[in-house]
Amino acid sequence: MGAFIEAIDLHKTYRVGKIDVPALRGVSFSVQKGEFVTVVGPSGSGKSTLFYLLGGLTRADSGKVIMAGDDFAALSDAERTRMRKRKIGFVFQKFNLLPTLDARSNIAIAQEISGNGNRDPAFFLRICDLLGLTRRLNHRPSELSGGEQQRVALARALVNKPAIVLADEPTGNLDTENSNIVLKMLRQSNQELGQTVLMITHNPEAARYGDRIIHMRDGHVVQPEEDPQWSPH
């Protein structure tokens, strides 16, 4: 079986003033369909840049991203946008909720944007129930705790049953209890719905929720023993 997500020799450099700052220096790895893979590494290791490349939110300077059989480099901007809407669910550290809409509408807007007609009211309610949001659906973001807001953001990412879930530090702003709720829900969506999950995190405890861990440092994929922040215990 071919890889479901594949990064092939990815390079990305940012221009800061007159200085070139390499973010990725030849990153390659693959993820099989149905895997839950976590990417760990210290700040500046290239994790977030990798996330944006895998999600088709920016382009690599060189190398390829193959996502569910599609080569991002070969797609037009419109085609990449269409693929993101229909195949990928995004979870960010910042909740990115619309303040004027209640929780229900913040989740439902993902269904409207996708344009694929894949609305399943029963699944909508199931996701909300699993995330403990059923009684909070009529509340706006300002009336929700940080943990509840992140759970709304997670429900929004999952409601269209995307083939791939990309999560960038989804527990970065949460306490331990809410972190565990979000991580367990990601794991459950992976196991019960067969969604392929790739999660970026700096937290070794969060990383252990995955099937496999990819370590990054200084724009490279490295072995665990080369990551001084990682502890196997």
Secondary structure, DSSP 8 states (H G I E B T S, - for coil): ---SEEEEEEEEEEEETTEEEEEEEEEEEEE-TT-EEEEE--TTSSHHHHHHHHTTSS--SEEEEEETTEEGGGS-HHHHHHHHHHHEEEE-SS----TTS-HHHHHHHHHHHH-S----HHHHHHHHHHTT-GGGTT--GGGS-HHHHHHHHHHHHHTT--SEEEEESTTTT--HHHHHHHHHHHHHHHHHH--EEEEEES-HHHHTTSSEEEEEETTEEE-GGG-TT----
